[in-house]
Amino acid sequence: MHRINFHPVHTRNAPRSQEAGMGLVVATLFIAVAMITLGMLSMRVINQSHQTDHDTRQRLVFLGVEAAYAKSAADLEDGGTGMIGTENWEAPTDGATIAEIPVPAFGDSGVEPHELTSHPGVEYFAYVLDWGNDNQDNNGNGVVDGEDEQGWYTIYAFARWGGIVRRAEVIVRKTDVSVWRNAIFAGAGQSGGLINGNVSIHGSVHLLGENITEGGTAIAALDLSGTSLVHNNYGDLDQNLAHRVPSLPTVEYDGETVETLHANLRVKNGLVALSGNSEIGAPQQSGSGVKGPMDGTFVNDGWTGNSTDDGVPTRVTSDNGWDQRYDLGDRVPFPVLDDYYRDMTGQRQSRSDSNDGFYSHKEYFTDHLAGDAYDGDITLHAGHTEEFYFNAHYRDSEPSERTEIGGNYIYYDGDSKTLEISGPVRIDGNLTLDGQGNEETINYTGRAAWLVKGDVNLGVNLYAMNDDGTTDNSFPNNILGIMATGEMMVGENSQLDLMGAFYSEQQIATQRQSDILGTFVSNYFDMGTNVPSIYQVPTLADNLPEGMIGAYPIWVMSQVSWREL
C-alpha cells in the first residue's frame, strides 16, 4: 500500500500565483487609467492652449477693430472722410450688405487694409456712411438727408488675423465745440473762480478754470429769487430782440416738437455752486413748446451750495444726469491774441517772406486784415449829433465816398444814431460807446471785427439792423465783433440790450440787468448782483466776421451707439 504525501510547498504556491495574477491585472488597470487620465489631461491642455490662442487672436482682432474706429473718428474730427483703407472702394450693386447698405469686405477691389504697428499681421480698415448725403432716411423722420441728419455718421470697422474676422458698427455724431458755440466761454479765471455774481444764461456754458485753486468755485449761482439759471431755451425773451434773430432749431422730445438751444454745461476745473432757487436746466413742461432739460452736463470737481444734498445737486435737470465728468480733455483751449492766426476753416497763415513759421492772430490781423490802425481812443455818443468816420485803407477819403471806394471803415451818423461797419479795424486806444439821457441806442449795420488795444466800455443799446433799415433777422447777418486786450464793461450805468460777439483777454463785467444776444468769451466774468441775461444765438458761430479770434470749428466725435456685427 502506497502512501501519498502532499508537500506543504505545493499548497502554498497556488495562492501566490493567484496573487501575482491579480497584481498584474491591477497594475495593468492602473496604467490604463493613468494613461487615460494623462491623455485627457493632455487633451485638456491642448484644448486650453488652442482656446487661449483663439482668445488671443480674437482679442488682437478686436484691437484691430478699435484701431479702425479710432482712426476713422479722428480723421472725421480733422475734417477728413473717415475712410481708412477704403478711399478707392466703390460699392458694388450686388455686393455684401449690412442692413441693405453696401459695405466693403476683405479682398474687395479698392480695399487696402492697414496693419497694427504693435501686432503686424492684424489687418483693419474702416468705411463711413455720411447720413447727410447717403440718400437715406437714417433717423426715421421721413426726410431723406434732412437737416437733423447733418453731422451724423455710421462707421463700419473691420479687422482680421489668422482666419478670424470681426466687424463693428458705430454711430457717431460730429459736433463743433468752438468757443463761439456758447453763451459764455471762460478761460483760466482767477483764484476765486470764473464767474462771480448772478447771471441768467440761456445756452451753453464752457468753463476751463486753470487758475482756480483746489476746492475753488467755478460758477456761483447764488440768487435766492430764482432768476439765476442756465437754461436750454429762450424763455421769455423780449420780442423786440427775438424777432431780430433766427428761430431756434426744433427737436422731438417726449413726443413733442420743441425749440432747443442744444445747451451743455461743461466745467473742467472748479466746483459748481447752486443755492436757493438757482437751477441748471428744468423739468420738461408738457405743451411748453421748449426743451427744459440740458442736453448734457459735464463737471469734473462736483457740486456745492445749499441746493445740494451730500454733494448731489437737487436742481440740475440734464439728459445725462449730473455726475458725468468733463469730456473734452485739452481739445478746447482759451484763445489768446498771441496764438497762431486761424482762418474760418482752421488753417494757419505762414510767413511767406521769412522762416519764422506762422503769424500770430494779432500780427496777421494788423499786417494783413486791418489796414492802418486808428491811433487813439474812439468815443461814440448816442446823445450827440457828431459824425465820425475812419477808413483804414483810404485815410483821406470823405464819408460820402465810403460805399464807392470800399475799404475797412467805421462810419457813425450822430443824427440817425446809425453805425455802419465794414471789415476788420484795429483801434490803438480805448473804445467807448456811450449814451446820454433818453438817447441810449445805436443801430449798426454791416459786418466787422474790431481789435481794441485797450479797454472797452459799452454803455448803449447796441442793435443789429439790416442795411434797408429793417430789423427782422438782422442778427447775426449783421454782426459786430469786439476784441479787447484789456477789460470790457457792459452796461455800467443803465439796463441795456446788446447784440454782438464780445471777447476780452482779461475780464468782462456787467453791473446792470442787461440783455445780451450773442456770446461772451473772456478769462473772467464779474456779473454783479442785478442778474444780466445772456442769450446764445446758435447761428453766430457760422456768421462771425473775418478776423474774429477763435472763428473756426473744433470738431469732436461723440459715440451714440456701438454693436458688433
C-alpha positions as CSV (number, residue, x, y, z in Angstrom):
1,M,0.0,0.0,0.0
2,H,1.4,3.3,-1.2
3,R,1.3,6.4,0.9
4,I,0.7,9.6,-1.0
5,N,2.4,12.6,0.6
6,F,1.2,16.2,-0.1
7,H,4.0,18.6,0.5
8,P,3.1,21.9,2.0
9,V,5.0,23.8,-0.6
10,H,2.5,22.8,-3.3
11,T,-0.4,24.0,-1.3
12,R,1.3,27.4,-0.7
13,N,2.3,28.0,-4.4
14,A,-1.3,28.2,-5.7
15,P,-2.3,31.3,-3.7
16,R,0.9,33.1,-4.6
17,S,0.2,32.5,-8.3
18,Q,-3.3,33.9,-7.9
19,E,-1.9,36.9,-6.1
20,A,0.6,37.6,-8.8
21,G,-2.1,37.4,-11.4
22,M,-4.3,39.8,-9.5
23,G,-1.4,42.2,-9.1
24,L,-0.7,42.2,-12.8
25,V,-4.4,42.9,-13.5
26,V,-4.4,45.8,-11.0
27,A,-1.1,47.2,-12.4
28,T,-2.5,47.0,-15.9
29,L,-5.7,48.7,-14.9
30,F,-3.7,51.4,-13.0
31,I,-1.5,52.0,-16.0
32,A,-4.5,52.2,-18.3
33,V,-6.3,54.6,-16.0
34,A,-3.2,56.7,-15.7
35,M,-2.7,56.7,-19.5
36,I,-6.4,57.7,-20.0
37,T,-6.1,60.4,-17.3
38,L,-2.8,61.6,-18.9
39,G,-4.5,61.6,-22.3
40,M,-7.4,63.5,-21.0
41,L,-5.1,66.0,-19.3
42,S,-3.1,66.3,-22.4
43,M,-6.2,66.9,-24.5
44,R,-7.4,69.5,-22.0
45,V,-4.0,71.2,-22.1
46,I,-4.1,71.2,-25.8
47,N,-7.7,72.4,-25.9
48,Q,-6.9,75.1,-23.4
49,S,-3.8,76.1,-25.5
50,H,-6.0,76.2,-28.6
51,Q,-8.7,78.2,-26.7
52,T,-6.0,80.6,-25.4
53,D,-4.6,81.0,-28.9
54,H,-8.2,81.6,-30.2
55,D,-8.9,84.1,-27.5
56,T,-5.6,85.8,-28.2
57,R,-6.5,86.1,-31.8
58,Q,-10.0,87.3,-31.0
59,R,-8.6,89.9,-28.7
60,L,-5.9,91.1,-31.2
61,V,-8.5,91.2,-34.0
62,F,-10.8,93.3,-31.7
63,L,-7.8,95.7,-31.2
64,G,-7.8,96.0,-34.9
65,V,-11.5,96.9,-34.9
66,E,-10.9,99.5,-32.3
67,A,-7.9,100.9,-34.2
68,A,-10.1,101.2,-37.4
69,Y,-12.8,103.0,-35.5
70,A,-10.4,105.3,-33.6
71,K,-8.5,106.3,-36.8
72,S,-11.8,106.9,-38.7
73,A,-13.3,109.0,-35.9
74,A,-10.0,111.0,-35.6
75,D,-10.0,111.6,-39.4
76,L,-13.6,112.9,-39.3
77,E,-12.6,115.3,-36.4
78,D,-9.8,116.6,-38.6
79,G,-12.2,117.3,-41.5
80,G,-11.4,114.1,-43.5
81,T,-13.8,111.5,-44.8
82,G,-13.1,108.9,-42.1
83,M,-12.2,106.3,-44.8
84,I,-9.3,104.1,-43.6
85,G,-8.1,101.8,-46.4
86,T,-11.3,102.3,-48.4
87,E,-10.7,105.5,-50.2
88,N,-10.7,103.8,-53.5
89,W,-13.5,101.3,-52.8
90,E,-16.7,101.5,-54.9
91,A,-19.9,100.0,-53.7
92,P,-21.0,97.0,-55.9
93,T,-24.6,96.8,-56.9
94,D,-24.8,93.1,-55.8
95,G,-22.1,93.1,-53.1
96,A,-22.2,92.2,-49.4
97,T,-24.7,94.3,-47.4
98,I,-25.3,95.1,-43.8
99,A,-29.0,96.1,-43.3
100,E,-29.2,96.5,-47.1
101,I,-26.3,99.1,-47.1
102,P,-23.4,98.0,-49.3
103,V,-20.2,97.9,-47.3
104,P,-16.7,96.7,-48.3
105,A,-15.1,93.4,-47.3
106,F,-11.6,91.9,-47.2
107,G,-10.5,91.0,-50.6
108,D,-12.6,93.6,-52.4
109,S,-11.0,95.6,-55.1
110,G,-10.1,99.0,-53.7
111,V,-9.8,97.8,-50.1
112,E,-6.3,98.3,-48.9
113,P,-6.1,97.2,-45.2
114,H,-3.7,98.8,-42.7
115,E,-1.7,96.7,-40.2
116,L,-1.5,97.2,-36.5
117,T,2.0,98.6,-35.8
118,S,2.2,96.7,-32.4
119,H,1.0,93.4,-34.0
120,P,1.9,93.0,-37.6
121,G,-0.4,90.7,-39.4
122,V,-3.6,92.1,-37.8
123,E,-5.3,94.0,-40.7
124,Y,-8.0,96.5,-40.4
125,F,-10.0,99.1,-42.4
126,A,-12.9,101.4,-41.9
127,Y,-15.8,102.6,-44.1
128,V,-18.1,105.6,-43.3
129,L,-21.6,106.4,-44.3
130,D,-22.4,110.2,-44.0
131,W,-26.1,110.4,-43.0
132,G,-26.2,113.9,-44.5
133,N,-25.7,112.7,-48.1
134,D,-26.2,109.0,-48.3
135,N,-29.7,109.3,-49.9
136,Q,-31.4,107.5,-47.0
137,D,-33.7,108.4,-44.1
138,N,-31.4,107.3,-41.3
139,N,-33.3,108.7,-38.4
140,G,-36.7,107.6,-39.5
141,N,-38.3,111.1,-39.6
142,G,-39.5,110.7,-43.1
143,V,-36.9,113.1,-44.6
144,V,-34.0,111.8,-46.7
145,D,-30.7,113.6,-45.9
146,G,-32.6,116.1,-43.7
147,E,-31.1,118.8,-41.6
148,D,-31.3,116.6,-38.5
149,E,-29.0,114.1,-40.2
150,Q,-26.2,116.5,-40.8
151,G,-23.1,115.7,-38.8
152,W,-24.2,112.1,-38.1
153,Y,-22.2,109.1,-39.4
154,T,-22.1,105.3,-39.3
155,I,-18.5,104.0,-39.0
156,Y,-18.0,100.3,-40.1
157,A,-14.8,99.0,-38.6
158,F,-13.3,95.6,-39.8
159,A,-10.3,93.6,-38.8
160,R,-8.9,90.1,-39.4
161,W,-6.0,87.8,-38.4
162,G,-5.4,84.1,-38.5
163,G,-8.7,83.4,-40.2
164,I,-10.8,85.4,-37.7
165,V,-12.8,88.4,-39.0
166,R,-14.6,90.8,-36.7
167,R,-16.8,93.8,-37.6
168,A,-18.4,96.6,-35.7
169,E,-21.0,99.3,-36.5
170,V,-20.6,102.6,-34.6
171,I,-23.0,105.5,-34.9
172,V,-21.3,108.8,-34.1
173,R,-22.2,112.5,-34.1
174,K,-19.8,115.2,-35.2
175,T,-20.2,118.4,-33.1
176,D,-18.5,121.8,-33.3
177,V,-17.3,122.8,-29.8
178,S,-15.9,126.2,-30.8
179,V,-15.7,128.8,-28.1
180,W,-18.4,130.7,-30.0
181,R,-20.9,127.8,-29.7
182,N,-21.7,129.0,-26.2
183,A,-23.4,131.8,-24.4
184,I,-20.3,132.1,-22.1
185,F,-16.9,130.6,-22.6
186,A,-14.4,131.3,-19.8
187,G,-10.7,130.6,-19.7
188,A,-8.3,130.5,-16.7
189,G,-10.3,132.7,-14.4
190,Q,-8.9,133.9,-11.0
191,S,-8.0,132.0,-7.9
192,G,-11.6,132.7,-6.6
193,G,-13.4,131.4,-9.6
194,L,-14.6,132.1,-13.1
195,I,-18.0,133.7,-12.9
196,N,-18.6,136.0,-9.9
197,G,-22.2,137.2,-9.2
198,N,-25.6,136.3,-10.5
199,V,-26.4,135.7,-14.2
200,S,-29.2,134.2,-16.2
201,I,-27.7,132.2,-19.1
202,H,-29.7,130.8,-22.0
203,G,-27.5,128.4,-23.9
204,S,-24.2,126.5,-23.4
205,V,-21.6,127.3,-20.8
206,H,-18.0,126.1,-21.1
207,L,-15.6,126.9,-18.3
208,L,-11.9,125.9,-18.1
209,G,-10.7,127.4,-14.9
210,E,-6.9,126.5,-14.9
211,N,-6.3,129.2,-12.3
212,I,-8.9,128.1,-9.8
213,T,-7.4,126.8,-6.6
214,E,-8.2,123.3,-5.5
215,G,-11.7,123.3,-3.9
216,G,-12.5,126.7,-5.5
217,T,-15.8,127.5,-7.2
218,A,-16.0,128.0,-11.0
219,I,-19.6,129.3,-11.1
220,A,-21.6,130.5,-8.2
221,A,-25.4,130.8,-8.9
222,L,-26.4,132.4,-5.6
223,D,-29.5,134.4,-6.4
224,L,-32.2,133.4,-4.0
225,S,-35.1,134.9,-6.0
226,G,-34.8,132.1,-8.5
227,T,-33.6,134.2,-11.6
228,S,-30.1,132.9,-11.6
229,L,-30.0,129.9,-14.0
230,V,-28.7,128.1,-17.0
231,H,-31.5,127.1,-19.4
232,N,-31.8,125.3,-22.7
233,N,-34.3,127.7,-24.3
234,Y,-35.1,131.5,-24.7
235,G,-37.8,131.5,-22.1
236,D,-39.5,134.9,-22.0
237,L,-37.0,136.7,-24.3
238,D,-38.4,140.2,-25.2
239,Q,-40.0,140.2,-28.7
240,N,-38.1,143.3,-29.6
241,L,-35.0,141.1,-29.5
242,A,-36.5,137.8,-30.5
243,H,-37.6,138.9,-34.0
244,R,-34.1,140.1,-34.8
245,V,-32.5,136.6,-34.5
246,P,-33.4,133.3,-36.3
247,S,-35.9,131.0,-34.8
248,L,-34.3,128.2,-32.6
249,P,-34.0,124.7,-34.0
250,T,-36.5,122.1,-33.0
251,V,-36.2,118.5,-31.9
252,E,-38.6,115.7,-31.0
253,Y,-38.6,115.4,-27.2
254,D,-41.1,113.5,-25.0
255,G,-43.3,113.1,-28.1
256,E,-43.5,116.8,-28.8
257,T,-41.7,119.2,-31.2
258,V,-39.9,121.7,-29.1
259,E,-37.4,124.5,-29.5
260,T,-33.9,124.0,-28.1
261,L,-30.5,125.6,-27.8
262,H,-28.8,122.2,-27.6
263,A,-27.2,123.6,-24.4
264,N,-24.5,121.9,-22.5
265,L,-22.7,122.8,-19.2
266,R,-19.0,122.0,-19.2
267,V,-16.7,122.8,-16.2
268,K,-13.2,121.4,-16.5
269,N,-11.9,122.8,-13.1
270,G,-13.8,124.2,-10.1
271,L,-16.9,123.4,-8.2
272,V,-20.4,124.5,-9.3
273,A,-22.3,126.2,-6.5
274,L,-26.1,126.1,-6.5
275,S,-28.0,127.8,-3.8
276,G,-31.6,129.0,-3.2
277,N,-33.7,128.6,-6.3
278,S,-31.0,128.8,-8.8
279,E,-31.0,125.9,-11.3
280,I,-29.3,124.3,-14.3
281,G,-31.9,123.0,-16.8
282,A,-35.5,122.5,-15.8
283,P,-38.0,119.6,-15.8
284,Q,-39.8,119.2,-19.1
285,Q,-43.2,121.0,-19.2
286,S,-45.7,119.3,-21.5
287,G,-47.1,121.8,-24.0
288,S,-44.5,124.4,-23.4
289,G,-43.0,124.2,-26.9
290,V,-39.5,124.4,-25.5
291,K,-37.0,121.9,-24.1
292,G,-36.4,122.1,-20.4
293,P,-33.5,119.7,-19.6
294,M,-30.0,120.5,-20.6
295,D,-28.6,118.3,-23.4
296,G,-25.6,117.5,-21.3
297,T,-23.8,118.4,-18.1
298,F,-20.1,117.6,-17.6
299,V,-18.5,118.7,-14.3
300,N,-15.1,117.3,-13.1
301,D,-14.9,118.6,-9.5
302,G,-18.5,118.3,-8.4
303,W,-21.2,120.5,-6.7
304,T,-21.5,122.7,-3.7
305,G,-24.0,125.2,-2.2
306,N,-27.2,124.8,-0.1
307,S,-29.1,123.3,-3.1
308,T,-27.0,120.2,-2.9
309,D,-27.5,117.1,-0.7
310,D,-24.3,115.4,0.3
311,G,-22.7,116.6,-2.9
312,V,-25.7,115.7,-5.1
313,P,-27.3,118.8,-6.7
314,T,-31.1,119.0,-6.3
315,R,-31.8,121.5,-9.1
316,V,-30.0,120.0,-12.1
317,T,-32.0,118.6,-14.9
318,S,-30.0,117.2,-17.8
319,D,-30.4,114.4,-20.3
320,N,-27.2,112.7,-19.0
321,G,-27.8,113.4,-15.3
322,W,-25.4,115.4,-13.1
323,D,-22.4,113.2,-12.5
324,Q,-20.7,113.0,-15.9
325,R,-17.1,114.2,-16.0
326,Y,-15.7,116.8,-18.3
327,D,-15.5,115.1,-21.7
328,L,-13.2,117.3,-24.0
329,G,-9.7,116.9,-22.4
330,D,-7.5,119.6,-23.8
331,R,-9.2,120.0,-27.2
332,V,-10.6,123.4,-26.5
333,P,-8.1,126.0,-25.1
334,F,-8.9,129.6,-24.4
335,P,-7.9,131.6,-27.5
336,V,-5.4,134.4,-27.0
337,L,-4.2,137.0,-29.5
338,D,-0.7,135.6,-29.4
339,D,-1.9,132.2,-30.7
340,Y,-1.5,131.3,-34.3
341,Y,-4.0,133.1,-36.6
342,R,-6.5,130.6,-38.0
343,D,-9.0,131.3,-40.7
344,M,-12.6,130.2,-40.8
345,T,-11.5,126.7,-41.7
346,G,-8.8,126.5,-39.0
347,Q,-5.9,126.9,-41.4
348,R,-2.9,128.8,-40.1
349,Q,-1.2,131.5,-42.1
350,S,2.5,131.0,-42.8
351,R,5.0,133.8,-43.2
352,S,6.0,133.6,-46.9
353,D,8.8,136.1,-46.6
354,S,10.7,134.5,-43.7
355,N,11.4,131.3,-41.8
356,D,9.6,132.4,-38.7
357,G,6.8,130.0,-39.1
358,F,3.2,131.2,-38.7
359,Y,1.6,134.5,-37.9
360,S,0.0,135.1,-34.6
361,H,-3.6,136.3,-34.6
362,K,-2.6,139.8,-33.5
363,E,0.2,140.0,-36.2
364,Y,-2.0,138.8,-39.1
365,F,-4.9,141.0,-38.1
366,T,-2.6,144.0,-38.1
367,D,-0.4,143.2,-41.1
368,H,-2.9,141.6,-43.5
369,L,-6.5,142.3,-42.5
370,A,-7.0,145.7,-40.8
371,G,-5.0,148.2,-42.9
372,D,-3.9,151.3,-40.9
373,A,-4.7,151.4,-37.3
374,Y,-6.7,154.2,-35.7
375,D,-4.3,155.8,-33.3
376,G,-6.1,156.9,-30.2
377,D,-9.4,156.5,-28.3
378,I,-12.7,156.3,-30.0
379,T,-15.9,157.5,-28.2
380,L,-19.3,157.4,-30.0
381,H,-22.1,159.2,-28.2
382,A,-25.7,158.2,-28.8
383,G,-26.8,161.5,-27.4
384,H,-24.6,163.6,-29.7
385,T,-25.0,164.5,-33.3
386,E,-21.4,164.4,-34.3
387,E,-20.3,162.4,-37.3
388,F,-17.3,160.0,-37.0
389,Y,-15.6,158.4,-40.0
390,F,-12.4,156.3,-40.2
391,N,-11.3,154.3,-43.3
392,A,-8.3,152.1,-42.6
393,H,-7.4,151.9,-46.4
394,Y,-8.3,155.4,-47.6
395,R,-7.4,157.7,-44.8
396,D,-8.1,161.0,-46.7
397,S,-11.5,159.9,-48.1
398,E,-14.8,161.6,-47.3
399,P,-17.7,159.7,-45.6
400,S,-19.8,160.1,-48.8
401,E,-17.3,158.1,-50.7
402,R,-17.3,155.1,-48.4
403,T,-19.6,152.8,-50.4
404,E,-17.9,153.6,-53.7
405,I,-14.3,153.2,-52.6
406,G,-14.8,150.5,-50.1
407,G,-12.1,149.7,-47.6
408,N,-12.4,148.8,-43.9
409,Y,-14.2,151.6,-42.2
410,I,-16.3,152.9,-39.3
411,Y,-18.9,155.5,-40.0
412,Y,-21.2,156.8,-37.3
413,D,-24.1,159.2,-38.2
414,G,-24.9,161.0,-35.0
415,D,-28.2,162.4,-36.4
416,S,-29.7,158.9,-37.2
417,K,-27.7,157.1,-34.4
418,T,-26.7,154.6,-37.1
419,L,-23.3,152.9,-37.2
420,E,-22.0,151.5,-40.4
421,I,-19.2,148.9,-40.1
422,S,-17.1,147.2,-42.8
423,G,-14.2,144.8,-42.3
424,P,-11.5,144.4,-39.7
425,V,-10.4,147.5,-37.9
426,R,-7.6,148.0,-35.3
427,I,-8.0,150.7,-32.6
428,D,-4.9,151.6,-30.7
429,G,-6.6,153.0,-27.7
430,N,-9.8,152.6,-25.7
431,L,-13.3,152.2,-27.1
432,T,-16.4,153.8,-25.6
433,L,-20.0,153.6,-26.9
434,D,-21.9,155.9,-24.6
435,G,-25.5,157.2,-24.2
436,Q,-27.0,160.3,-22.6
437,G,-30.4,160.7,-21.0
438,N,-33.0,159.1,-23.2
439,E,-30.6,158.7,-26.1
440,E,-29.1,155.3,-25.4
441,T,-29.4,153.4,-28.7
442,I,-27.1,152.8,-31.6
443,N,-28.2,150.7,-34.5
444,Y,-25.4,149.1,-36.5
445,T,-25.3,147.5,-39.9
446,G,-22.6,145.6,-41.7
447,R,-20.0,143.1,-40.6
448,A,-16.8,143.9,-38.8
449,A,-14.3,142.7,-36.2
450,W,-12.6,145.4,-34.1
451,L,-9.3,144.8,-32.2
452,V,-9.1,147.3,-29.4
453,K,-5.6,147.7,-27.8
454,G,-7.1,148.9,-24.5
455,D,-10.4,148.8,-22.5
456,V,-13.9,148.7,-23.9
457,N,-17.0,150.4,-22.3
458,L,-20.4,149.6,-23.9
459,G,-23.0,151.9,-22.4
460,V,-25.6,151.9,-25.1
461,N,-28.3,149.7,-26.6
462,L,-26.5,148.1,-29.5
463,Y,-28.9,146.7,-32.0
464,A,-28.1,145.0,-35.3
465,M,-30.1,146.4,-38.3
466,N,-30.4,145.4,-42.0
467,D,-29.0,147.9,-44.5
468,D,-32.5,148.8,-45.6
469,G,-33.4,149.8,-42.1
470,T,-35.5,146.7,-41.2
471,T,-34.7,144.6,-38.2
472,D,-36.2,141.2,-38.8
473,N,-33.5,138.5,-38.8
474,S,-30.9,141.3,-38.7
475,F,-28.5,139.4,-36.4
476,P,-26.1,137.8,-36.9
477,N,-26.3,138.6,-40.6
478,N,-25.1,141.9,-39.4
479,I,-22.5,141.4,-36.7
480,L,-20.0,143.5,-34.7
481,G,-17.3,141.5,-33.0
482,I,-15.2,143.4,-30.5
483,M,-11.9,142.0,-29.1
484,A,-10.3,143.9,-26.2
485,T,-6.8,143.3,-24.9
486,G,-7.9,145.0,-21.7
487,E,-11.2,144.8,-19.8
488,M,-14.7,145.1,-21.1
489,M,-17.5,146.8,-19.2
490,V,-21.1,146.2,-20.4
491,G,-24.0,148.4,-19.1
492,E,-22.2,150.1,-16.2
493,N,-24.9,152.8,-15.7
494,S,-28.1,151.5,-17.4
495,Q,-30.1,148.5,-18.2
496,L,-29.3,147.8,-21.8
497,D,-29.8,145.5,-24.8
498,L,-26.7,144.5,-26.8
499,M,-26.1,142.2,-29.8
500,G,-22.7,141.0,-30.9
501,A,-19.6,138.8,-30.3
502,F,-17.6,140.1,-27.3
503,Y,-14.1,139.0,-26.3
504,S,-11.7,140.1,-23.7
505,E,-8.3,138.7,-22.8
506,Q,-8.8,139.9,-19.2
507,Q,-12.4,140.2,-17.9
508,I,-15.9,141.1,-18.9
509,A,-18.1,142.9,-16.3
510,T,-21.7,143.9,-16.3
511,Q,-23.4,145.7,-13.4
512,R,-26.9,146.1,-14.7
513,Q,-29.8,143.8,-15.6
514,S,-28.9,144.0,-19.3
515,D,-29.9,141.6,-22.1
516,I,-27.1,140.3,-24.3
517,L,-27.7,138.4,-27.5
518,G,-24.6,136.6,-28.7
519,T,-21.6,135.3,-26.9
520,F,-19.1,136.4,-24.2
521,V,-15.6,135.0,-24.3
522,S,-13.2,136.0,-21.6
523,N,-10.9,134.7,-18.9
524,Y,-13.1,136.0,-16.1
525,F,-16.6,137.4,-15.6
526,D,-17.9,139.8,-13.0
527,M,-21.7,139.7,-13.2
528,G,-22.6,141.9,-10.3
529,T,-25.8,141.5,-8.4
530,N,-28.5,142.5,-10.9
531,V,-28.7,139.3,-12.9
532,P,-27.9,140.2,-16.5
533,S,-29.3,137.7,-19.1
534,I,-27.2,136.3,-21.9
535,Y,-28.9,134.5,-24.8
536,Q,-26.8,132.3,-27.1
537,V,-27.6,132.7,-30.8
538,P,-26.8,129.3,-32.4
539,T,-26.0,130.7,-35.9
540,L,-23.5,133.2,-34.5
541,A,-20.6,130.8,-34.9
542,D,-21.4,130.4,-38.6
543,N,-21.6,134.1,-39.2
544,L,-18.5,135.6,-37.4
545,P,-16.8,138.4,-39.2
546,E,-13.4,137.9,-40.7
547,G,-10.6,138.5,-38.2
548,M,-12.6,137.4,-35.1
549,I,-10.4,135.3,-32.8
550,G,-11.3,131.6,-32.5
551,A,-13.6,131.8,-35.5
552,Y,-13.0,128.2,-36.6
553,P,-14.7,124.9,-35.8
554,I,-13.3,122.5,-33.3
555,W,-14.8,119.1,-34.2
556,V,-15.3,116.3,-31.8
557,M,-16.9,112.9,-32.4
558,S,-19.3,111.6,-29.7
559,Q,-20.3,107.9,-29.8
560,V,-24.0,107.3,-29.8
561,S,-24.2,103.6,-30.2
562,W,-21.8,100.6,-30.8
563,R,-22.5,97.0,-31.8
564,E,-20.5,94.1,-33.1
565,L,-21.9,92.6,-36.3
